[in-house]
Structure formats: structure tokens, C-alpha cells
């Protein structure tokens, strides 16, 4: 999926652990060959190449994942948009940008973006993109989906503890061999060599989205690599968002959406989902959190450093 996966399995012996790690790798590869828009033969690539032409029949798994992504697009008002893959890559974050894109170029870059133009046929299990040049992609959900699938697969096989980490989309279950919960350190984006807090994970997932590593600066203003799919401009206001919840797929979608929505709209959004919580760092250095994280809990996490 163009990402680094790290797999941790707790088992009775090394052979069992290695066999199950191989099973996880095979499952990740299977999912990649279904949904990767970089592989011409994948079902999603077939959907994209037939945009504006005809609906494409896909496996139920791919259909259901697309349906969930479309739902997320709707409830975030397009802050998350599964059709973001059609955006022209006019923003470069590899050091090659010498000047800011024009307003006209930015507007044109999102012409083919719009989840409203995705037609799903549940009876026939088909996906149709109404506009030629449209594309859908799972860059913001695929790793989390794969991590969740692998966690559930391992649980069914009797593997009682482990971690599947897809480039920061982390799905955990069970406990560390020493008996304590798995823990994750939340980086302070303003002091990248230090942690803000250490959080215990109790059979849960965690995902962080941030703009503090990939960005450009024009006229003293910082523009990050997380682009608002509605406007075509980089998201502003938040430097990083960490979301905790029962599954990595939604946590990933939520963290990306909140980065685009900003502090106020982002908090209002996440507070509608009591099973999920978040910690966000504003561009001003302030730290904010969802209603279901108390100051007492955060202080306890910070003591874990």
C-alpha cells in the first residue's frame, strides 16, 4: 500500500509467531491487490479507468469499504472525500515548489473531486463514477482497514495479543508479554524529540494525522500536505490530531477529517462519537481534547513519561 507495516505477535513460541506474521502479510497483500489505485489490475483501478463510462462490479468487501468511505464523506461534509484521488497534485512538498499555485490552478485541481458523483448499486455490487477523470482512493483508510482485518483474523485464530501498525494506523489487542497494556507515545509536534504523553491501549486503535513534517512556506505562511478536498487549499489551524477508538479504519478517517475541519468543527464532530476520543495540537501550540478525555486522565498519561 506504499506504506511500512510493522507486525507484532505474542505467541507461545517463535515458529507460531512467524507463521501468523506471514498470514498477516498475506492478508495485507490480498487487500492491496483489491483496493490499491496504483495497481492497474485492482478493482478500484478498474472503477477509476471506467469513470464516466460504466459501472464496475466489485467484490462485496470492496463495495462495503467504499460504502463506509462514502458515508464518512457525507457526515464530514466533504472534509474527508473518497474521491480526493482525482486532485491534481499542484502542491509539492518535496522541496521543488518555488512559488504558490494560482487561485485558478487550485480551483481547477478539485474539479473532479466530489463524493456526490459516486453511484453505488447494492443489488449488483457496482461502483460508478459519474464524471470522466474521477478517481476514488483508499490512501486515508486502507492501512487502517487492513490493520483491523488482521487483528480480527488473529483473534479468530486464537492469537491473544499483538499489534498491526500500518504506517501509524495502529490496531492492538491483548497485552504485552509482561502483563501490562500496550502503550503509545504521543509526539509533541513542537518538540519532536519529546513526548507529550504515554497512553495505554486497551484493545483499541490509534491514528495520528499531522502537518509538521511535510509543508511549504510562502510569504511567512505555512501550508501543509493535508489538503482540504473542498477548496483545494491546505488545511490550517491544527498541527496534529491523534484519534483513539475501537477500530483503525474510522480513527484514520476521523483524524484526517478533523485536520481539515479545524479545532471547533473538529471537536464538535468527534464529540458525536463517544467511542472515539482525540487529542489535538493547534498551530498556536495549544492542546485540545474531546469531551470524553478528562484533565485528570491526561495528567495521568503525562505522568507515564
GIQUI-V906163 format. One record per pair of residues at least 24 apart in sequence whose C-alpha atoms are under 6 Angstrom apart, sorted by sequence separation. I is the first residue (numbers start at 1). GAP is how many residues later the second one is. D is the distance in Angstrom with one decimal. If there is no record, write none. Layout:
I:GAP:D
I:GAP:D
This chain:
147:24:5.7
144:25:5.3
235:25:5.0
237:25:5.7
86:26:5.9
86:27:6.0
211:28:5.5
84:29:5.7
174:29:6.0
210:29:5.6
83:30:5.4
173:30:4.2
210:30:3.9
245:30:5.9
1:31:5.8
172:31:5.4
209:31:5.6
245:31:4.4
83:32:5.8
172:32:5.5
209:32:5.3
228:32:5.7
244:32:5.6
172:33:6.0
208:33:5.5
244:33:5.2
171:34:4.3
208:34:4.2
243:34:5.7
170:35:5.4
207:35:5.6
243:35:4.3
170:36:5.3
207:36:5.4
242:36:5.4
206:37:5.6
242:37:5.3
169:38:4.9
206:38:4.5
241:38:5.9
168:39:6.0
205:39:5.7
241:39:4.3
205:40:5.4
240:40:5.7
204:41:5.7
205:41:5.7
240:41:5.3
204:42:4.8
205:42:5.2
239:42:5.5
205:43:5.0
238:43:5.9
239:43:5.4
207:44:5.9
238:44:4.2
239:44:5.2
207:45:5.6
237:45:5.8
238:45:5.1
209:46:5.7
237:46:5.3
86:48:5.4
86:49:4.9
85:50:5.4
85:51:5.4
83:52:5.5
85:52:5.4
83:53:4.2
82:54:5.4
82:55:6.0
58:67:6.0
57:68:5.6
58:68:5.9
57:69:4.2
56:70:5.1
55:71:5.7
56:71:5.4
55:72:5.3
55:73:4.2
52:77:5.9
171:77:5.8
51:78:4.7
52:78:4.7
52:79:4.5
169:79:6.0
51:80:5.9
52:80:4.3
51:81:4.9
51:83:5.9
48:87:4.9
199:102:5.6
198:103:5.3
144:104:4.5
145:104:4.7
197:104:5.3
144:105:4.1
197:105:4.3
198:106:5.4
198:107:5.8
141:108:5.4
28:118:5.8
93:121:5.9
93:122:5.7
110:122:5.9
24:126:5.7
106:126:5.5
10:151:5.3
10:152:5.6
9:153:4.4
8:154:5.1
8:155:4.9
7:156:5.8
7:157:4.8
6:159:5.1
5:160:5.5
5:161:4.5
5:162:5.8
4:163:5.2
3:164:5.6
80:177:5.1
79:178:5.2
79:181:5.7
